[in-house]
Amino acid sequence: MACIIIDGYNVIGVMHRDIEASRKSFIEFLIAYSQKSGNEVTVVFDGYKSGSQFEETMVTGGVRVIYSRLNEKADDVIKRIISEDRREWIVVSSDRAIVNHAWSVKSIPIDSDVFYRMAAARLDASSHAAADYEEEDFSKDDDDDEYESPQRGNPRRLSKKGRLIRRGLSWI
């Protein structure tokens, strides 16, 4: 069983006519995913602009749903949780700051789009979408763009980060 924490609006986006309906639909999706996968799922939504004075946490269908308090971003809540609760989290976000923080606290960041497609494929019980990501190349880190260091080791072996990402994807 994996512990997954998700940046909610990073996955569903905020450009919807009815954000409340989109959020509710996404939570229902996560409940179905959690029940099928057996993974512990936490989703965090921004309350930054219109939240309450206090952080709100509820459990719905086995999924922990957190709304950050007014003037606090979901990113800050996610960083705080994975820093304080020192488990190996799977952190679902495409936000570079969260990804970098996840690596720094020995958690595994997974891109939002990759997570959503793999979770949907698992719910649909079709392995076609999931198979597309199993072969993704994680051998080159994003941080290597500016400076190319001499390559060492076996060129056919994934980098340490690549191996961790592959392991995280296998839990999804």
N, CA and C atoms as a LAMMPS dump frame, in Angstrom:
ITEM: TIMESTEP
0
ITEM: NUMBER OF ATOMS
516
ITEM: BOX BOUNDS ff ff ff
-5.0000000000000000e+02 5.0000000000000000e+02
-5.0000000000000000e+02 5.0000000000000000e+02
-5.0000000000000000e+02 5.0000000000000000e+02
ITEM: ATOMS id mol type element x y z
1 1 1 N 0.844 -1.178 0
2 1 2 C 0 0 0
3 1 3 C 0.891 1.245 0
4 2 1 N 0.581 2.159 -0.877
5 2 2 C 1.33 3.407 -0.989
6 2 3 C 0.548 4.544 -0.348
7 3 1 N 1.264 5.556 0.105
8 3 2 C 0.656 6.776 0.635
9 3 3 C 0.819 7.844 -0.438
10 4 1 N -0.298 8.289 -0.976
11 4 2 C -0.283 9.237 -2.092
12 4 3 C -0.887 10.551 -1.626
13 5 1 N -0.198 11.663 -1.911
14 5 2 C -0.731 12.991 -1.623
15 5 3 C -0.799 13.749 -2.946
16 6 1 N -1.93 14.383 -3.196
17 6 2 C -2.218 14.963 -4.505
18 6 3 C -2.512 16.453 -4.381
19 7 1 N -1.9 17.236 -5.246
20 7 2 C -2.21 18.655 -5.384
21 7 3 C -3.464 18.724 -6.258
22 8 1 N -4.615 18.824 -5.619
23 8 2 C -5.907 18.671 -6.299
24 8 3 C -6.112 19.55 -7.513
25 9 1 N -5.95 20.855 -7.37
26 9 2 C -6.182 21.74 -8.507
27 9 3 C -5.109 21.591 -9.572
28 10 1 N -3.938 21.097 -9.207
29 10 2 C -2.892 20.845 -10.193
30 10 3 C -3.307 19.72 -11.131
31 11 1 N -4.079 18.768 -10.629
32 11 2 C -4.545 17.659 -11.461
33 11 3 C -5.765 18.072 -12.284
34 12 1 N -6.777 18.657 -11.627
35 12 2 C -8.019 18.964 -12.358
36 12 3 C -7.983 20.316 -13.048
37 13 1 N -7.07 21.186 -12.657
38 13 2 C -7.03 22.524 -13.24
39 13 3 C -8.077 23.406 -12.587
40 14 1 N -8.017 24.668 -12.891
41 14 2 C -8.974 25.611 -12.295
42 14 3 C -9.803 26.327 -13.354
43 15 1 N -9.662 25.94 -14.595
44 15 2 C -10.387 26.598 -15.679
45 15 3 C -11.66 25.831 -16.02
46 16 1 N -12.567 25.759 -15.06
47 16 2 C -13.845 25.083 -15.257
48 16 3 C -14.963 26.068 -14.962
49 17 1 N -16.073 25.859 -15.606
50 17 2 C -17.215 26.724 -15.327
51 17 3 C -17.756 26.468 -13.926
52 18 1 N -17.754 25.204 -13.527
53 18 2 C -18.263 24.843 -12.211
54 18 3 C -17.17 24.095 -11.453
55 19 1 N -16.325 24.845 -10.774
56 19 2 C -15.179 24.256 -10.084
57 19 3 C -15.635 23.327 -8.965
58 20 1 N -16.755 23.645 -8.333
59 20 2 C -17.292 22.795 -7.258
60 20 3 C -17.658 21.415 -7.803
61 21 1 N -18.31 21.362 -8.946
62 21 2 C -18.68 20.081 -9.551
63 21 3 C -17.434 19.31 -9.994
64 22 1 N -16.455 20.015 -10.529
65 22 2 C -15.215 19.37 -10.946
66 22 3 C -14.478 18.774 -9.75
67 23 1 N -14.442 19.514 -8.66
68 23 2 C -13.779 19.03 -7.444
69 23 3 C -14.509 17.806 -6.897
70 24 1 N -15.827 17.857 -6.854
71 24 2 C -16.626 16.733 -6.351
72 24 3 C -16.429 15.492 -7.221
73 25 1 N -16.432 15.684 -8.525
74 25 2 C -16.216 14.576 -9.454
75 25 3 C -14.827 13.969 -9.273
76 26 1 N -13.823 14.81 -9.06
77 26 2 C -12.46 14.318 -8.867
78 26 3 C -12.351 13.532 -7.559
79 27 1 N -13.004 14.009 -6.506
80 27 2 C -12.984 13.282 -5.233
81 27 3 C -13.647 11.922 -5.391
82 28 1 N -14.747 11.851 -6.121
83 28 2 C -15.41 10.563 -6.379
84 28 3 C -14.486 9.633 -7.161
85 29 1 N -13.757 10.178 -8.118
86 29 2 C -12.767 9.407 -8.877
87 29 3 C -11.704 8.843 -7.935
88 30 1 N -11.21 9.682 -7.014
89 30 2 C -10.179 9.244 -6.071
90 30 3 C -10.699 8.19 -5.1
91 31 1 N -11.96 8.29 -4.703
92 31 2 C -12.551 7.28 -3.824
93 31 3 C -12.563 5.931 -4.536
94 32 1 N -13.018 5.924 -5.781
95 32 2 C -13.043 4.677 -6.553
96 32 3 C -11.63 4.139 -6.747
97 33 1 N -10.689 5.029 -7.048
98 33 2 C -9.293 4.611 -7.232
99 33 3 C -8.722 4.028 -5.944
100 34 1 N -8.955 4.698 -4.824
101 34 2 C -8.429 4.244 -3.537
102 34 3 C -8.978 2.876 -3.167
103 35 1 N -10.264 2.675 -3.402
104 35 2 C -10.879 1.385 -3.087
105 35 3 C -10.328 0.271 -3.971
106 36 1 N -10.093 0.565 -5.224
107 36 2 C -9.569 -0.457 -6.144
108 36 3 C -8.09 -0.739 -5.897
109 37 1 N -7.311 0.299 -5.613
110 37 2 C -5.864 0.13 -5.469
111 37 3 C -5.435 -0.255 -4.057
112 38 1 N -6.235 0.123 -3.058
113 38 2 C -5.851 -0.104 -1.677
114 38 3 C -4.864 0.928 -1.155
115 39 1 N -4.563 1.947 -1.952
116 39 2 C -3.628 2.989 -1.542
117 39 3 C -4.307 4.012 -0.638
118 40 1 N -3.521 4.585 0.263
119 40 2 C -3.993 5.656 1.13
120 40 3 C -3.862 6.961 0.349
121 41 1 N -4.982 7.651 0.132
122 41 2 C -4.985 8.843 -0.714
123 41 3 C -5.372 10.077 0.095
124 42 1 N -4.579 11.132 -0.071
125 42 2 C -4.864 12.447 0.499
126 42 3 C -4.849 13.434 -0.655
127 43 1 N -5.866 14.282 -0.734
128 43 2 C -5.902 15.315 -1.765
129 43 3 C -6.012 16.666 -1.066
130 44 1 N -5.226 17.631 -1.559
131 44 2 C -5.191 18.96 -0.948
132 44 3 C -5.649 19.982 -1.991
133 45 1 N -6.616 20.815 -1.587
134 45 2 C -7.116 21.887 -2.447
135 45 3 C -6.785 23.227 -1.814
136 46 1 N -6.578 24.225 -2.665
137 46 2 C -6.317 25.582 -2.199
138 46 3 C -7.558 26.177 -1.565
139 47 1 N -7.373 26.808 -0.425
140 47 2 C -8.38 27.661 0.167
141 47 3 C -7.808 29.065 0.238
142 48 1 N -6.728 29.272 -0.52
143 48 2 C -5.919 30.494 -0.475
144 48 3 C -6.752 31.771 -0.612
145 49 1 N -7.658 31.8 -1.581
146 49 2 C -8.41 33.029 -1.829
147 49 3 C -9.779 33.038 -1.161
148 50 1 N -10.39 31.861 -1.02
149 50 2 C -11.762 31.864 -0.508
150 50 3 C -11.981 30.815 0.583
151 51 1 N -10.928 30.43 1.265
152 51 2 C -11.057 29.415 2.305
153 51 3 C -11.513 30.008 3.619
154 52 1 N -11.556 29.141 4.625
155 52 2 C -11.94 29.607 5.954
156 52 3 C -10.679 29.984 6.73
157 53 1 N -10.86 30.433 7.942
158 53 2 C -9.737 30.837 8.783
159 53 3 C -8.866 29.649 9.191
160 54 1 N -9.439 28.449 9.148
161 54 2 C -8.732 27.261 9.604
162 54 3 C -8.66 26.232 8.484
163 55 1 N -7.612 25.444 8.519
164 55 2 C -7.483 24.335 7.569
165 55 3 C -8.595 23.331 7.858
166 56 1 N -9.261 22.873 6.812
167 56 2 C -10.361 21.924 6.985
168 56 3 C -9.933 20.57 6.451
169 57 1 N -10.145 19.536 7.267
170 57 2 C -9.815 18.171 6.876
171 57 3 C -11.036 17.301 7.089
172 58 1 N -11.342 16.471 6.096
173 58 2 C -12.441 15.523 6.222
174 58 3 C -12.041 14.237 5.504
175 59 1 N -12.679 13.156 5.872
176 59 2 C -12.458 11.886 5.198
177 59 3 C -13.755 11.516 4.507
178 60 1 N -13.672 11.296 3.202
179 60 2 C -14.828 10.948 2.394
180 60 3 C -14.526 9.663 1.648
181 61 1 N -15.245 8.607 1.954
182 61 2 C -15.052 7.34 1.253
183 61 3 C -13.646 6.787 1.391
184 62 1 N -12.972 7.115 2.483
185 62 2 C -11.612 6.63 2.696
186 62 3 C -10.53 7.557 2.167
187 63 1 N -10.911 8.626 1.484
188 63 2 C -9.949 9.605 0.957
189 63 3 C -9.934 10.81 1.883
190 64 1 N -8.741 11.19 2.318
191 64 2 C -8.605 12.375 3.17
192 64 3 C -8.562 13.601 2.253
193 65 1 N -9.488 14.535 2.5
194 65 2 C -9.599 15.758 1.708
195 65 3 C -9.246 16.929 2.618
196 66 1 N -8.267 17.725 2.175
197 66 2 C -7.812 18.868 2.962
198 66 3 C -7.995 20.137 2.134
199 67 1 N -8.589 21.159 2.767
200 67 2 C -8.687 22.485 2.169
201 67 3 C -7.786 23.396 2.985
202 68 1 N -6.815 24.029 2.324
203 68 2 C -5.919 24.927 3.049
204 68 3 C -6.712 26.122 3.562
205 69 1 N -6.18 26.77 4.583
206 69 2 C -6.874 27.923 5.154
207 69 3 C -6.679 29.15 4.264
208 70 1 N -7.413 30.176 4.569
209 70 2 C -7.324 31.443 3.858
210 70 3 C -5.882 31.932 3.878
211 71 1 N -5.382 32.397 2.759
212 71 2 C -4.015 32.902 2.589
213 71 3 C -2.937 31.829 2.713
214 72 1 N -3.293 30.576 2.561
215 72 2 C -2.308 29.488 2.553
216 72 3 C -2.547 28.657 1.295
217 73 1 N -1.486 28.358 0.598
218 73 2 C -1.599 27.583 -0.63
219 73 3 C -1.532 26.09 -0.333
220 74 1 N -2.138 25.309 -1.203
221 74 2 C -2.089 23.849 -1.089
222 74 3 C -0.64 23.366 -1.126
223 75 1 N 0.201 24.042 -1.901
224 75 2 C 1.618 23.676 -1.982
225 75 3 C 2.258 23.675 -0.592
226 76 1 N 1.939 24.696 0.21
227 76 2 C 2.512 24.801 1.553
228 76 3 C 2.025 23.669 2.451
229 77 1 N 0.755 23.304 2.315
230 77 2 C 0.196 22.209 3.114
231 77 3 C 0.867 20.893 2.733
232 78 1 N 1.028 20.658 1.442
233 78 2 C 1.668 19.42 0.969
234 78 3 C 3.102 19.349 1.481
235 79 1 N 3.838 20.429 1.347
236 79 2 C 5.226 20.447 1.825
237 79 3 C 5.291 20.173 3.323
238 80 1 N 4.387 20.779 4.066
239 80 2 C 4.37 20.577 5.517
240 80 3 C 4.072 19.116 5.864
241 81 1 N 3.091 18.535 5.219
242 81 2 C 2.705 17.148 5.522
243 81 3 C 3.832 16.178 5.21
244 82 1 N 4.434 16.295 4.028
245 82 2 C 5.475 15.319 3.681
246 82 3 C 6.762 15.557 4.458
247 83 1 N 6.942 16.765 4.986
248 83 2 C 8.115 17.044 5.824
249 83 3 C 7.926 16.505 7.235
250 84 1 N 6.716 16.663 7.783
251 84 2 C 6.448 16.232 9.155
252 84 3 C 6.227 14.728 9.254
253 85 1 N 5.503 14.157 8.311
254 85 2 C 5.189 12.731 8.327
255 85 3 C 6.196 12.03 7.42
256 86 1 N 7.305 11.637 7.977
257 86 2 C 8.457 11.145 7.211
258 86 3 C 8.268 9.74 6.665
259 87 1 N 7.252 9.566 5.823
260 87 2 C 7.084 8.319 5.085
261 87 3 C 7.568 8.575 3.664
262 88 1 N 7.646 7.511 2.906
263 88 2 C 7.955 7.691 1.489
264 88 3 C 6.629 7.931 0.767
265 89 1 N 6.287 9.191 0.608
266 89 2 C 5.052 9.597 -0.051
267 89 3 C 5.221 9.527 -1.564
268 90 1 N 4.149 9.254 -2.261
269 90 2 C 4.074 9.513 -3.69
270 90 3 C 3.362 10.856 -3.788
271 91 1 N 4.06 11.854 -4.323
272 91 2 C 3.56 13.224 -4.367
273 91 3 C 3.136 13.532 -5.798
274 92 1 N 1.845 13.738 -5.996
275 92 2 C 1.308 13.969 -7.334
276 92 3 C 1.158 15.463 -7.566
277 93 1 N 2.05 16.001 -8.392
278 93 2 C 2.019 17.415 -8.738
279 93 3 C 2.957 17.646 -9.914
280 94 1 N 2.654 18.66 -10.69
281 94 2 C 3.548 19.074 -11.77
282 94 3 C 4.276 20.354 -11.396
283 95 1 N 4.058 20.837 -10.194
284 95 2 C 4.678 22.059 -9.705
285 95 3 C 6.138 21.778 -9.33
286 96 1 N 7.061 22.476 -9.963
287 96 2 C 8.499 22.22 -9.761
288 96 3 C 8.925 22.375 -8.304
289 97 1 N 8.374 23.358 -7.597
290 97 2 C 8.753 23.559 -6.193
291 97 3 C 8.349 22.355 -5.345
292 98 1 N 7.174 21.802 -5.594
293 98 2 C 6.731 20.628 -4.844
294 98 3 C 7.568 19.416 -5.225
295 99 1 N 7.855 19.265 -6.514
296 99 2 C 8.682 18.145 -6.973
297 99 3 C 10.058 18.187 -6.305
298 100 1 N 10.687 19.346 -6.309
299 100 2 C 12.007 19.48 -5.682
300 100 3 C 11.949 19.207 -4.177
301 101 1 N 10.906 19.695 -3.532
302 101 2 C 10.766 19.452 -2.1
303 101 3 C 10.536 17.963 -1.823
304 102 1 N 9.728 17.324 -2.663
305 102 2 C 9.475 15.883 -2.483
306 102 3 C 10.785 15.101 -2.542
307 103 1 N 11.632 15.395 -3.526
308 103 2 C 12.922 14.709 -3.608
309 103 3 C 13.744 14.963 -2.356
310 104 1 N 13.7 16.192 -1.827
311 104 2 C 14.54 16.542 -0.676
312 104 3 C 14.131 15.812 0.605
313 105 1 N 12.879 15.368 0.696
314 105 2 C 12.427 14.64 1.887
315 105 3 C 12.209 13.159 1.585
316 106 1 N 12.869 12.686 0.53
317 106 2 C 12.875 11.27 0.161
318 106 3 C 11.485 10.728 -0.171
319 107 1 N 10.706 11.542 -0.878
320 107 2 C 9.421 11.122 -1.415
321 107 3 C 9.553 11.063 -2.929
322 108 1 N 8.572 10.451 -3.58
323 108 2 C 8.642 10.243 -5.026
324 108 3 C 7.608 11.125 -5.722
325 109 1 N 8.057 12.13 -6.484
326 109 2 C 7.099 12.954 -7.218
327 109 3 C 6.67 12.272 -8.52
328 110 1 N 5.384 12.355 -8.8
329 110 2 C 4.814 11.826 -10.032
330 110 3 C 4.041 12.956 -10.696
331 111 1 N 4.245 13.132 -11.979
332 111 2 C 3.549 14.168 -12.737
333 111 3 C 2.034 13.963 -12.653
334 112 1 N 1.286 15.05 -12.514
335 112 2 C -0.167 14.995 -12.369
336 112 3 C -0.842 14.265 -13.519
337 113 1 N -0.438 14.583 -14.73
338 113 2 C -1.039 13.966 -15.907
339 113 3 C -0.78 12.462 -15.956
340 114 1 N 0.432 12.067 -15.609
341 114 2 C 0.792 10.642 -15.594
342 114 3 C -0.048 9.906 -14.56
343 115 1 N -0.164 10.477 -13.357
344 115 2 C -0.965 9.844 -12.31
345 115 3 C -2.411 9.678 -12.766
346 116 1 N -3.005 10.75 -13.278
347 116 2 C -4.421 10.693 -13.65
348 116 3 C -4.669 9.63 -14.715
349 117 1 N -3.828 9.586 -15.721
350 117 2 C -4.011 8.599 -16.792
351 117 3 C -3.835 7.172 -16.283
352 118 1 N -2.844 6.957 -15.423
353 118 2 C -2.615 5.601 -14.9
354 118 3 C -3.735 5.176 -13.954
355 119 1 N -4.205 6.101 -13.12
356 119 2 C -5.299 5.788 -12.198
357 119 3 C -6.581 5.5 -12.989
358 120 1 N -6.836 6.299 -14.024
359 120 2 C -8.015 6.072 -14.86
360 120 3 C -7.918 4.726 -15.57
361 121 1 N -6.735 4.391 -16.039
362 121 2 C -6.538 3.1 -16.707
363 121 3 C -6.779 1.958 -15.729
364 122 1 N -6.35 2.144 -14.492
365 122 2 C -6.563 1.095 -13.486
366 122 3 C -8.046 0.916 -13.217
367 123 1 N -8.781 2.017 -13.152
368 123 2 C -10.222 1.935 -12.919
369 123 3 C -10.949 1.327 -14.109
370 124 1 N -10.465 1.62 -15.313
371 124 2 C -11.078 1.067 -16.512
372 124 3 C -10.664 -0.37 -16.752
373 125 1 N -9.673 -0.831 -15.982
374 125 2 C -9.134 -2.19 -16.099
375 125 3 C -8.564 -2.458 -17.486
376 126 1 N -8.184 -1.374 -18.176
377 126 2 C -7.491 -1.566 -19.443
378 126 3 C -6.04 -1.17 -19.223
379 127 1 N -5.141 -2.005 -19.623
380 127 2 C -3.73 -1.755 -19.354
381 127 3 C -3.059 -0.957 -20.468
382 128 1 N -3.799 -0.535 -21.477
383 128 2 C -3.183 0.173 -22.6
384 128 3 C -2.574 1.5 -22.179
385 129 1 N -3.327 2.324 -21.438
386 129 2 C -2.804 3.634 -21.031
387 129 3 C -1.655 3.475 -20.045
388 130 1 N -1.766 2.522 -19.139
389 130 2 C -0.706 2.319 -18.163
390 130 3 C 0.563 1.825 -18.833
391 131 1 N 0.449 1.017 -19.854
392 131 2 C 1.623 0.48 -20.536
393 131 3 C 2.435 1.59 -21.204
394 132 1 N 1.771 2.66 -21.624
395 132 2 C 2.484 3.767 -22.252
396 132 3 C 3.484 4.409 -21.297
397 133 1 N 3.186 4.403 -20.012
398 133 2 C 4.049 5.063 -19.045
399 133 3 C 5.093 4.13 -18.45
400 134 1 N 4.883 2.831 -18.546
401 134 2 C 5.86 1.899 -18.005
402 134 3 C 7.186 1.997 -18.735
403 135 1 N 7.155 2.375 -19.989
404 135 2 C 8.37 2.436 -20.788
405 135 3 C 8.945 3.843 -20.891
406 136 1 N 8.38 4.779 -20.134
407 136 2 C 8.874 6.158 -20.187
408 136 3 C 10.331 6.212 -19.75
409 137 1 N 11.105 7.073 -20.39
410 137 2 C 12.537 7.168 -20.12
411 137 3 C 12.796 8.165 -18.988
412 138 1 N 13.252 7.664 -17.853
413 138 2 C 13.552 8.509 -16.705
414 138 3 C 15.046 8.604 -16.489
415 139 1 N 15.839 8.257 -17.474
416 139 2 C 17.286 8.212 -17.279
417 139 3 C 17.922 9.589 -17.234
418 140 1 N 17.266 10.601 -17.8
419 140 2 C 17.825 11.947 -17.79
420 140 3 C 17.02 12.802 -16.83
421 141 1 N 17.671 13.38 -15.849
422 141 2 C 17.008 14.237 -14.874
423 141 3 C 16.772 15.609 -15.487
424 142 1 N 15.686 16.284 -15.071
425 142 2 C 15.385 17.632 -15.556
426 142 3 C 16.448 18.632 -15.146
427 143 1 N 17.114 18.393 -14.022
428 143 2 C 18.09 19.342 -13.507
429 143 3 C 19.397 19.314 -14.287
430 144 1 N 19.565 18.398 -15.219
431 144 2 C 20.81 18.251 -15.959
432 144 3 C 20.863 19.132 -17.213
433 145 1 N 19.872 20.005 -17.415
434 145 2 C 19.795 20.788 -18.646
435 145 3 C 20.974 21.743 -18.819
436 146 1 N 21.421 22.396 -17.751
437 146 2 C 22.442 23.418 -17.878
438 146 3 C 23.856 22.843 -17.921
439 147 1 N 24.125 21.813 -17.173
440 147 2 C 25.471 21.276 -17.063
441 147 3 C 25.461 19.788 -17.347
442 148 1 N 26.225 19.39 -18.304
443 148 2 C 26.349 17.972 -18.646
444 148 3 C 27.6 17.423 -17.986
445 149 1 N 27.43 16.604 -16.959
446 149 2 C 28.585 15.98 -16.319
447 149 3 C 28.923 14.704 -17.076
448 150 1 N 30.155 14.256 -16.987
449 150 2 C 30.511 13.007 -17.657
450 150 3 C 29.67 11.859 -17.1
451 151 1 N 29.176 11.034 -18.001
452 151 2 C 28.352 9.902 -17.59
453 151 3 C 29.215 8.816 -16.978
454 152 1 N 28.735 8.29 -15.86
455 152 2 C 29.422 7.181 -15.214
456 152 3 C 28.427 6.05 -15.05
457 153 1 N 28.962 4.858 -14.884
458 153 2 C 28.094 3.719 -14.604
459 153 3 C 27.534 3.101 -15.868
460 154 1 N 26.624 2.2 -15.668
461 154 2 C 26.015 1.435 -16.748
462 154 3 C 25.025 2.316 -17.518
463 155 1 N 25.249 2.527 -18.818
464 155 2 C 24.35 3.405 -19.579
465 155 3 C 22.958 2.798 -19.775
466 156 1 N 22.798 1.505 -19.554
467 156 2 C 21.491 0.852 -19.721
468 156 3 C 20.681 0.852 -18.436
469 157 1 N 21.267 1.338 -17.353
470 157 2 C 20.577 1.355 -16.075
471 157 3 C 19.998 2.742 -15.835
472 158 1 N 18.761 2.788 -15.326
473 158 2 C 18.131 4.064 -15.01
474 158 3 C 18.871 4.768 -13.885
475 159 1 N 18.752 6.084 -13.851
476 159 2 C 19.309 6.857 -12.748
477 159 3 C 18.565 6.482 -11.464
478 160 1 N 19.105 6.885 -10.344
479 160 2 C 18.46 6.593 -9.068
480 160 3 C 17.057 7.192 -9.026
481 161 1 N 16.915 8.436 -9.474
482 161 2 C 15.593 9.065 -9.513
483 161 3 C 14.668 8.309 -10.462
484 162 1 N 15.2 7.895 -11.598
485 162 2 C 14.407 7.137 -12.561
486 162 3 C 13.893 5.831 -11.973
487 163 1 N 14.753 5.15 -11.21
488 163 2 C 14.335 3.892 -10.568
489 163 3 C 13.264 4.144 -9.508
490 164 1 N 13.412 5.238 -8.76
491 164 2 C 12.402 5.567 -7.747
492 164 3 C 11.064 5.916 -8.397
493 165 1 N 11.104 6.68 -9.483
494 165 2 C 9.867 7.028 -10.183
495 165 3 C 9.207 5.771 -10.726
496 166 1 N 9.995 4.879 -11.311
497 166 2 C 9.419 3.631 -11.831
498 166 3 C 8.761 2.84 -10.693
499 167 1 N 9.417 2.788 -9.526
500 167 2 C 8.841 2.075 -8.387
501 167 3 C 7.544 2.751 -7.939
502 168 1 N 7.529 4.084 -7.892
503 168 2 C 6.321 4.814 -7.521
504 168 3 C 5.184 4.554 -8.496
505 169 1 N 5.493 4.523 -9.78
506 169 2 C 4.477 4.246 -10.785
507 169 3 C 3.924 2.834 -10.656
508 170 1 N 4.749 1.904 -10.219
509 170 2 C 4.254 0.53 -10.068
510 170 3 C 3.233 0.431 -8.944
511 171 1 N 3.267 1.355 -7.973
512 171 2 C 2.303 1.346 -6.88
513 171 3 C 0.977 1.975 -7.272
514 172 1 N 0.994 2.763 -8.332
515 172 2 C -0.238 3.435 -8.753
516 172 3 C -1.098 2.414 -9.454
